[in-house]
């Protein structure tokens, strides 16, 4: 059973060196919750071992002391570290603050950023061979996905009516603000790309690569945004930025491949898109496998990974690995041999986009599966 702390004091109560609180702290053991995160504590626990305020050191049960049944979406006994050394007897469940809207935001942002990034690469390889696809369809898709991304970002705020404060009263220590400016800049460049394609018939090379640079920034800034959530070790991975970049290449090449098949584009356009999709999905699979089996940065990250590979999210995770990565990789590899119908490329692109959505959802949920308190 968990032993409650004998006393919890506010950090501000330590300001007076001669106070009763300060004398108590001087004579008893004082614990702080998760000091390794580098955050400033608001509470000090007096007269208690630090292990008892670490949630990952507590054996989590399927029922509580008063026979209340645990919610099924909370961590279960397969994610325990402490065995029977300390047992949870009561808890107040809270819904995860980040849900499907954040996963959808990552997915639509990958499409928005990736489609012009891949278009810039393909234009440098194939030239203006498909002006309608590259100059009109791609920036149109990018703007539509960017609008969906912005809507999801705004409506996930607790006060969406105050979104304009991010622009009028920016706090540049927040990556939410910095990312907003990246998205605004990228939207302006995508709009300029579309206008050039409609009225000029071609897109200047400078505009292409400037839009590609903002596409990379728009895709990758979320790595720094998630890293500011210091309590979630899974999101502190140094590979997360590269995950986002490669996911943008997957989403962009898959989207262009789908549009190209529907528009009956030539093999000169489709083959490089298939090659980019194959390379980027192989990199995604390699990085995911590496993160699973390489040492983790902390116990919380190890527990969150275990939730993915053996816990309540494992069925969806291994389904994503099989049908969202391995099967599309095989299909696009077959497509490069020109021995399969074009419908195979179309199916591989659809599976890649569906798998990307599944991974974003799993990543957000697994990061929040480890209790903070």
C-alpha positions in Angstrom: 0.0 0.0 0.0 1.2 3.5 -0.7 2.3 5.5 2.3 1.1 9.1 2.0 3.7 11.9 2.6 3.7 13.3 6.1 3.8 16.8 4.8 3.7 18.6 1.4 4.8 22.2 1.3 4.7 24.8 -1.4 8.0 25.9 -3.0 7.2 29.5 -2.0 7.1 28.6 1.7 10.9 28.1 1.6 11.6 31.7 1.0 11.7 32.6 4.7 14.8 30.9 6.2 13.6 31.3 9.8 10.1 29.9 9.2 8.8 26.7 10.8 8.6 25.1 7.3 12.3 25.8 6.7 13.3 24.3 10.0 11.2 21.2 9.2 13.0 20.8 5.9 16.3 21.2 7.5 15.7 18.2 9.9 13.8 15.8 7.6 14.2 14.1 4.3 12.8 16.2 1.4 11.8 14.6 -1.9 11.0 16.3 -5.2 9.0 14.6 -8.0 11.1 13.9 -11.2 13.9 16.4 -10.6 15.7 14.9 -13.6 13.2 16.6 -15.9 14.8 20.0 -15.1 11.5 21.6 -14.2 11.1 23.9 -11.2 9.1 22.0 -8.5 6.0 23.6 -6.9 5.8 21.1 -4.1 8.4 19.5 -1.8 7.5 16.2 0.0 8.8 16.0 3.5 9.5 12.7 5.3 9.0 10.3 2.4 11.2 8.2 0.1 11.4 9.5 -3.4 10.4 6.1 -4.9 6.9 6.5 -3.5 6.1 9.6 -5.5 7.4 8.1 -8.8 4.4 6.6 -10.6 6.4 4.1 -12.5 7.6 2.5 -9.2 4.1 1.6 -8.2 2.4 -1.7 -9.0 -0.8 -0.9 -10.9 -3.8 -3.1 -10.3 -7.0 -3.9 -12.2 -9.1 -2.9 -9.2 -8.7 -0.4 -6.3 -9.0 -0.8 -2.6 -12.8 0.0 -2.7 -13.3 -2.4 -5.7 -13.6 0.4 -8.2 -12.7 -1.0 -11.6 -9.8 0.7 -13.5 -10.6 2.3 -16.8 -9.5 0.0 -19.7 -7.5 2.7 -21.4 -5.1 3.2 -18.4 -1.9 1.3 -17.8 -2.3 -2.3 -16.5 -0.1 -4.7 -14.7 2.0 -5.6 -17.7 3.5 -2.1 -17.5 4.5 -2.3 -13.8 8.1 -2.0 -12.6 7.7 -2.2 -8.9 6.0 -5.6 -8.4 4.5 -5.7 -5.0 6.9 -3.2 -3.3 4.4 -0.4 -3.6 0.8 -1.0 -4.7 -1.7 1.5 -6.0 -4.9 1.5 -3.9 -6.7 4.6 -5.2 -6.5 6.9 -8.2 -8.6 9.5 -10.0 -8.5 8.8 -13.8 -8.0 11.7 -16.2 -8.4 11.6 -19.9 -5.3 12.0 -22.0 -5.1 15.7 -23.0 -3.9 15.0 -26.5 -6.2 12.8 -28.7 -7.2 12.2 -32.3 -6.9 15.9 -33.2 -3.2 16.0 -32.6 -2.7 12.8 -34.5 -4.7 14.1 -37.4 -2.8 17.4 -37.2 0.5 15.5 -37.6 -0.9 13.5 -40.5 -2.4 16.5 -42.5 0.8 18.5 -41.8 2.9 15.7 -43.3 0.7 15.7 -46.4 0.8 19.5 -46.7 4.5 19.8 -46.3 5.5 16.7 -48.2 3.5 17.2 -51.4 5.5 20.4 -52.3 8.8 19.1 -51.0 8.5 16.0 -53.2 7.2 18.1 -56.1 10.3 20.3 -55.9 12.5 17.2 -56.0 10.6 15.7 -59.0 10.6 19.0 -60.9 14.3 19.1 -60.6 14.5 15.5 -61.9 11.8 15.6 -64.6 11.3 19.2 -65.4 8.0 20.7 -66.5 6.7 17.4 -67.9 3.4 17.5 -66.0 2.6 21.1 -65.5 -1.0 20.6 -64.3 0.0 18.0 -61.7 3.0 19.9 -60.3 1.9 23.5 -60.8 -1.8 23.3 -59.8 -2.8 20.0 -58.2 0.2 19.8 -55.8 -0.1 23.3 -54.4 -3.9 23.0 -54.2 -3.5 19.8 -52.2 -0.9 21.5 -50.0 -3.2 24.4 -49.2 -6.1 22.2 -48.5 -4.1 20.0 -46.1 -2.6 23.1 -44.5 -6.1 24.5 -43.9 -7.1 21.3 -42.2 -3.9 21.4 -40.2 -4.5 24.9 -39.0 -8.1 24.1 -38.1 -7.1 21.1 -36.0 -4.4 23.2 -34.3 -6.8 25.9 -33.5 -9.7 23.8 -32.3 -7.5 21.7 -30.0 -6.8 24.8 -28.0 -8.8 25.2 -24.8 -9.7 28.7 -26.0 -9.6 28.6 -29.8 -11.1 32.1 -29.9 -7.7 33.4 -28.6 -5.6 31.8 -31.4 -4.9 35.3 -32.8 -2.8 35.9 -29.6 -0.2 33.6 -31.0 0.4 36.2 -33.7 -0.4 39.5 -32.0 1.2 38.6 -28.6 3.8 35.9 -29.6 5.9 34.1 -27.0 8.9 33.0 -29.1 10.0 30.5 -26.4 7.0 28.4 -27.5 7.4 26.2 -30.5 3.6 26.5 -31.0 4.2 30.1 -31.9 7.3 29.4 -34.0 5.5 26.7 -35.8 2.5 29.0 -36.5 4.8 31.4 -38.3 6.4 28.5 -40.3 2.9 27.4 -41.4 1.9 31.0 -42.3 5.1 31.4 -44.4 4.6 28.0 -46.0 1.0 28.8 -46.8 2.0 32.1 -48.5 4.6 30.3 -50.6 2.2 27.5 -51.6 -0.3 30.2 -52.6 2.3 31.9 -54.8 3.2 28.5 -56.3 -0.4 28.0 -57.3 -0.8 31.5 -58.7 2.4 31.0 -60.8 1.1 27.7 -62.1 -2.3 29.1 -63.0 -1.3 32.4 -64.6 2.4 31.8 -65.5 2.4 28.2 -66.6 5.5 27.5 -64.6 7.0 27.9 -61.2 10.4 29.7 -60.7 13.1 27.5 -59.3 13.8 30.0 -56.5 10.1 29.7 -55.4 10.2 25.9 -55.6 13.2 25.5 -53.3 12.1 28.3 -50.9 8.8 26.5 -50.5 10.6 23.2 -50.0 12.7 24.8 -47.2 9.6 26.0 -45.5 8.0 22.6 -46.0 10.9 21.0 -44.1 10.5 23.6 -41.3 6.7 23.1 -41.2 7.1 19.3 -41.1 9.8 19.2 -38.5 9.0 21.9 -35.9 6.6 19.6 -34.1 9.7 17.6 -32.8 10.6 20.7 -30.7 7.0 21.2 -29.7 6.7 17.7 -28.4 10.1 17.9 -26.7 8.7 20.8 -24.6 6.4 18.2 -23.0 9.3 17.1 -20.7 7.2 14.6 -18.8 6.7 12.4 -21.8 10.0 10.5 -22.4 8.9 8.8 -25.6 8.5 12.2 -27.3 12.1 13.2 -26.3 13.6 10.9 -28.9 16.4 12.5 -30.9 15.1 10.6 -34.0 11.7 12.3 -33.8 12.7 15.2 -36.1 14.0 12.8 -38.7 10.8 10.7 -38.3 8.8 13.8 -39.2 11.0 14.7 -42.2 10.8 11.1 -43.6 7.1 10.9 -42.9 6.6 14.1 -45.0 8.4 12.4 -47.9 6.2 9.3 -47.5 3.0 11.4 -47.4 4.1 13.7 -50.3 5.2 10.9 -52.6 2.1 8.8 -51.8 -0.2 11.8 -52.5 1.6 12.7 -55.8 1.5 9.0 -56.8 -2.3 8.8 -56.2 -2.9 12.1 -58.1 -0.6 11.0 -60.9 -2.4 7.6 -61.3 -5.8 9.4 -61.4 -4.5 11.9 -64.0 -2.8 9.2 -66.1 0.6 10.7 -65.6 3.6 9.3 -67.5 6.1 6.7 -66.1 8.7 9.5 -66.2 6.7 11.1 -63.3 5.4 8.0 -61.5 8.7 6.1 -61.3 10.7 8.7 -59.3 7.7 9.1 -57.0 7.5 5.4 -56.5 11.3 5.3 -55.8 11.0 8.2 -53.2 8.1 6.3 -51.5 10.1 3.1 -51.3 13.2 4.8 -49.9 11.3 6.9 -47.3 9.1 3.9 -46.1 12.2 1.8 -45.7 13.8 4.5 -43.6 10.6 4.8 -41.5 10.7 1.0 -40.9 14.4 1.1 -40.0 14.1 3.9 -37.5 11.1 2.4 -35.8 12.8 -1.0 -35.4 15.9 0.8 -34.2 13.9 2.7 -31.5 12.3 -0.5 -30.4 15.4 -2.5 -29.8 18.1 0.1 -29.0 18.5 1.3 -25.3 15.9 4.0 -24.3 16.6 7.3 -22.7 14.7 6.5 -19.5 12.3 4.1 -17.8 9.2 6.0 -19.0 10.3 5.7 -22.6 10.9 1.9 -22.1 7.4 1.5 -20.6 5.8 3.5 -23.4 7.6 1.3 -26.0 6.5 -1.8 -24.1 2.9 -0.6 -24.4 3.4 -0.4 -28.1 5.0 -3.8 -28.7 3.4 -5.9 -26.0 0.7 -3.9 -24.3 -2.8 -2.7 -25.1 -1.6 -0.9 -28.3 0.4 -3.9 -29.6 -2.2 -5.3 -32.0 -2.6 -2.0 -33.8 1.1 -1.4 -33.8 2.1 -4.7 -35.4 -0.8 -4.3 -37.8 0.7 -1.0 -38.8 4.1 -2.5 -39.3 2.7 -5.3 -41.5 0.0 -3.5 -43.5 1.2 0.1 -43.3 4.9 -0.5 -44.0 5.9 -4.0 -45.0 3.1 -4.6 -47.5 3.5 -1.2 -49.2 7.2 -1.6 -49.4 6.8 -5.0 -51.2 4.2 -3.5 -53.5 6.3 -0.5 -54.5 9.3 -2.7 -55.0 7.2 -4.8 -57.4 6.0 -1.6 -59.1 9.6 -0.6 -59.9 10.0 -3.8 -61.9 7.1 -2.8 -64.2 5.7 -6.3 -63.9 2.5 -5.3 -62.0 -0.5 -3.1 -63.1 -0.6 0.5 -62.1 -3.3 -0.2 -59.6 -0.7 -1.8 -57.4 1.1 1.6 -57.1 -2.2 3.2 -56.2 -2.9 0.6 -53.5 0.6 0.9 -52.1 0.2 4.7 -51.8 -3.2 4.4 -50.1 -1.8 1.9 -47.6 1.2 4.1 -46.9 -1.1 7.1 -46.1 -3.4 4.9 -43.9 -0.3 3.5 -42.1 1.1 6.9 -41.5 -2.2 8.0 -39.9 -2.1 4.9 -37.7 1.4 5.5 -36.6 0.7 9.2 -35.6 -2.2 8.0 -33.5 -0.2 5.3 -31.8 2.7 7.7 -31.2 0.5 10.2 -29.4 -1.3 7.6 -27.4 1.8 5.6 -26.3 3.6 8.8 -25.2 0.7 9.5 -22.8 0.3 5.9 -21.6 2.8 6.3 -18.8 1.3 8.1 -15.7 2.8 11.4 -14.6 1.6 11.2 -11.0 
